[in-house]
Each structure stands twice: as C-alpha cells, then as structure tokens.
Amino acid sequence: MDNKTPSTTTADKMKTVKAAWNAAPAGPKKDAALKHFRAAEKAQAAHNDAECNRALEAARHALV
C-alpha cells in the first residue's frame, strides 16, 4: 500500500478556482480570471493537464 498523500487532481483545482471566481467581486480581476478559466476548460477538454494547470494558476493569480 502506498502511504503517499494524494495529489490534487486537475478536476479538484478546477472546482477550487471556480469557487474562488464565483466568490470574487465583479471587476477587471474577475474578468481576467474568467478568460484564464475558460482556457483551462478548453485544455481540460483536450486532455492537456499541463496547460490546464497553467491556466488555472493564471486564473488564481488574477484574482489576487
């Protein structure tokens, strides 16, 4: 049995970023994050986890 802690999946990251985006106030930061989140959705649909994770990180950063 493997005792390593489970890594966060891309789907989990999508949910987390989406929840943060939903909670964010309207404005330019939310608009920028939405563009990155949509890019992440496209990358996820193309089964490109690396690109999806980059876009999610960009979306998360845009909300800060």
GUFI-701425 format. One record per residue: residue number from 1; x, y negated, z of N, C-alpha, C in turn. Coordinates in nm, 4 decimals, decimal comma. Example, Ala and Ser with C-alpha at 12.3 -4.5 7.8 and 13.67 -1.06 7.14 Angstrom:
REM GUFI-701425
> resi	n.X	n.Y	n.Z	ca.X	ca.Y	ca.Z	c.X	c.Y	c.Z
> 1	1,3190	0,5690	0,7800	1,2300	0,4500	0,7800	1,3200	0,3300	0,7800
> 2	1,2850	0,2250	0,7080	1,3670	0,1060	0,7140	1,2900	-0,0030	0,7870
***
This chain:
REM GUFI-701425
> resi	n.X	n.Y	n.Z	ca.X	ca.Y	ca.Z	c.X	c.Y	c.Z
> 1	0,0845	0,1189	0,0000	0,0000	0,0000	0,0000	0,0885	-0,1245	0,0000
> 2	0,0517	-0,2214	-0,0776	0,1275	-0,3442	-0,0911	0,0802	-0,4440	0,0142
> 3	0,1712	-0,4946	0,0955	0,1350	-0,5870	0,2032	0,1534	-0,7334	0,1648
> 4	0,1783	-0,7607	0,0380	0,1950	-0,8985	-0,0062	0,0617	-0,9718	0,0024
> 5	0,0685	-1,1009	0,0284	-0,0533	-1,1798	0,0310	-0,1025	-1,1970	-0,1112
> 6	-0,2321	-1,1923	-0,1320	-0,2834	-1,2059	-0,2687	-0,2602	-1,3474	-0,3209
> 7	-0,2232	-1,3569	-0,4458	-0,2032	-1,4879	-0,5060	-0,3380	-1,5451	-0,5483
> 8	-0,3421	-1,6745	-0,5586	-0,4639	-1,7413	-0,6016	-0,4815	-1,7190	-0,7507
> 9	-0,5959	-1,6714	-0,7887	-0,6217	-1,6458	-0,9296	-0,6576	-1,7754	-1,0011
> 10	-0,6477	-1,7715	-1,1302	-0,6842	-1,8881	-1,2105	-0,8314	-1,9218	-1,1897
> 11	-0,9162	-1,8204	-1,1790	-1,0585	-1,8453	-1,1569	-1,0812	-1,9163	-1,0234
> 12	-1,0056	-1,8773	-0,9207	-1,0171	-1,9445	-0,7914	-0,9745	-2,0900	-0,8017
> 13	-0,8671	-2,1146	-0,8757	-0,8197	-2,2516	-0,8953	-0,9237	-2,3344	-0,9698
> 14	-0,9880	-2,2725	-1,0692	-1,0934	-2,3427	-1,1443	-1,2040	-2,3864	-1,0484
> 15	-1,2465	-2,2965	-0,9612	-1,3532	-2,3282	-0,8656	-1,3114	-2,4403	-0,7713
> 16	-1,1878	-2,4348	-0,7239	-1,1383	-2,5353	-0,6303	-1,1318	-2,6734	-0,6948
> 17	-1,0776	-2,6790	-0,8157	-1,0658	-2,8079	-0,8848	-1,2041	-2,8608	-0,9215
> 18	-1,2939	-2,7724	-0,9634	-1,4295	-2,8147	-0,9972	-1,5000	-2,8727	-0,8747
> 19	-1,4815	-2,8097	-0,7588	-1,5429	-2,8594	-0,6350	-1,4848	-2,9960	-0,5985
> 20	-1,3543	-3,0128	-0,6141	-1,2915	-3,1416	-0,5855	-1,3419	-3,2479	-0,6820
> 21	-1,3579	-3,2101	-0,8086	-1,4077	-3,3046	-0,9080	-1,5511	-3,3454	-0,8743
> 22	-1,6334	-3,2485	-0,8360	-1,7726	-3,2785	-0,8008	-1,7812	-3,3732	-0,6820
> 23	-1,6891	-3,3616	-0,5872	-1,6919	-3,4441	-0,4670	-1,6300	-3,5826	-0,4880
> 24	-1,5578	-3,6000	-0,5961	-1,4883	-3,7272	-0,6217	-1,5877	-3,8361	-0,6614
> 25	-1,5578	-3,9598	-0,6211	-1,6448	-4,0706	-0,6630	-1,6258	-4,0999	-0,8112
> 26	-1,7282	-4,1533	-0,8732	-1,7216	-4,1883	-1,0149	-1,6135	-4,2932	-1,0361
> 27	-1,5493	-4,2849	-1,1505	-1,4465	-4,3826	-1,1832	-1,3451	-4,3253	-1,2797
> 28	-1,2404	-4,4030	-1,3070	-1,1412	-4,3598	-1,4059	-1,0654	-4,2335	-1,3654
> 29	-1,0416	-4,2139	-1,2355	-0,9713	-4,0928	-1,1915	-1,0553	-3,9689	-1,2197
> 30	-1,1845	-3,9793	-1,1945	-1,2737	-3,8663	-1,2197	-1,2837	-3,8392	-1,3695
> 31	-1,2873	-3,9440	-1,4487	-1,2927	-3,9281	-1,5944	-1,1668	-3,8589	-1,6471
> 32	-1,0509	-3,8995	-1,5969	-0,9248	-3,8384	-1,6397	-0,9199	-3,6917	-1,5974
> 33	-0,9651	-3,6641	-1,4763	-0,9654	-3,5262	-1,4274	-1,0575	-3,4390	-1,5115
> 34	-1,1686	-3,4936	-1,5564	-1,2624	-3,4172	-1,6391	-1,1968	-3,3756	-1,7710
> 35	-1,1199	-3,4646	-1,8307	-1,0508	-3,4300	-1,9559	-0,9569	-3,3117	-1,9340
> 36	-0,8834	-3,3152	-1,8240	-0,7910	-3,2055	-1,7937	-0,8674	-3,0769	-1,7610
> 37	-0,9781	-3,0914	-1,6902	-1,0572	-2,9735	-1,6541	-1,1150	-2,9075	-1,7793
> 38	-1,1607	-2,9873	-1,8733	-1,2126	-2,9311	-1,9994	-1,1025	-2,8592	-2,0772
> 39	-0,9809	-2,9148	-2,0733	-0,8673	-2,8479	-2,1381	-0,8389	-2,7149	-2,0686
> 40	-0,8534	-2,7125	-1,9375	-0,8331	-2,5886	-1,8612	-0,9381	-2,4843	-1,8987
> 41	-1,0615	-2,5287	-1,9164	-1,1679	-2,4358	-1,9567	-1,1366	-2,3747	-2,0937
> 42	-1,0895	-2,4567	-2,1864	-1,0544	-2,4065	-2,3193	-0,9385	-2,3078	-2,3117
> 43	-0,8395	-2,3394	-2,2311	-0,7248	-2,2495	-2,2152	-0,7671	-2,1184	-2,1502
> 44	-0,8568	-2,1265	-2,0544	-0,9049	-2,0046	-1,9889	-0,9820	-1,9183	-2,0886
> 45	-1,0625	-1,9808	-2,1712	-1,1390	-1,9073	-2,2722	-1,0455	-1,8385	-2,3719
> 46	-0,9290	-1,8997	-2,3958	-0,8303	-1,8425	-2,4869	-0,7370	-1,7446	-2,4151
> 47	-0,7659	-1,7182	-2,2872	-0,6855	-1,6264	-2,2047	-0,5408	-1,6730	-2,1924
> 48	-0,5229	-1,8046	-2,1839	-0,3901	-1,8643	-2,1684	-0,3806	-1,9192	-2,0259
> 49	-0,3445	-1,8313	-1,9318	-0,3404	-1,8709	-1,7911	-0,2372	-1,9797	-1,7627
> 50	-0,1228	-1,9745	-1,8278	-0,0186	-2,0748	-1,8031	-0,0688	-2,2145	-1,8389
> 51	-0,1285	-2,2282	-1,9553	-0,1813	-2,3586	-1,9977	-0,2979	-2,4005	-1,9099
> 52	-0,3810	-2,3050	-1,8730	-0,4940	-2,3341	-1,7851	-0,4453	-2,3892	-1,6518
> 53	-0,3443	-2,3252	-1,5944	-0,2904	-2,3713	-1,4663	-0,2272	-2,5092	-1,4781
> 54	-0,1595	-2,5374	-1,5893	-0,1019	-2,6711	-1,6096	-0,2128	-2,7766	-1,6156
> 55	-0,3191	-2,7465	-1,6882	-0,4300	-2,8420	-1,6996	-0,5002	-2,8607	-1,5657
> 56	-0,5145	-2,7535	-1,4889	-0,5766	-2,7651	-1,3565	-0,4912	-2,8498	-1,2626
> 57	-0,3610	-2,8319	-1,2698	-0,2710	-2,9134	-1,1865	-0,2809	-3,0599	-1,2263
> 58	-0,2912	-3,0866	-1,3556	-0,3063	-3,2234	-1,4033	-0,4386	-3,2826	-1,3554
> 59	-0,5439	-3,2033	-1,3586	-0,6745	-3,2499	-1,3111	-0,6692	-3,2794	-1,1618
> 60	-0,6073	-3,1903	-1,0864	-0,5950	-3,2113	-0,9422	-0,5158	-3,3381	-0,9129
> 61	-0,4077	-3,3572	-0,9876	-0,3243	-3,4750	-0,9688	-0,3997	-3,6038	-1,0056
> 62	-0,4828	-3,5978	-1,1061	-0,5603	-3,7145	-1,1493	-0,6584	-3,7608	-1,0419
> 63	-0,7022	-3,6678	-0,9583	-0,7988	-3,7028	-0,8547	-0,7345	-3,7648	-0,7313
> 64	-0,6038	-3,7585	-0,7217	-0,5344	-3,8087	-0,6018	-0,5242	-3,9586	-0,6072
***
